[in-house]
């Protein structure tokens, strides 16, 4: 992991400060609502949309690339799915 972080230091810069779980949850819910609205008439809805994710770029994260935001959302979705599976099993 140390080698990976050193290979691309700009991608590993944490510029937006700490963000609470409530803020993450609110952003994900808002993202979900926007995706539903945008793709309401579509048969298939993509899991990620760079145009919708760009709405979540904050002032402190203005240098964040769309691919990084999408990676964050993928990680959040994966974490939420894992929590849901764990909750259903317990």
Helices and strands as residue ranges (DSSP letters): H 2-7, G 9-12, H 21-38, H 50-53, G 54-56, G 59-61, H 66-89
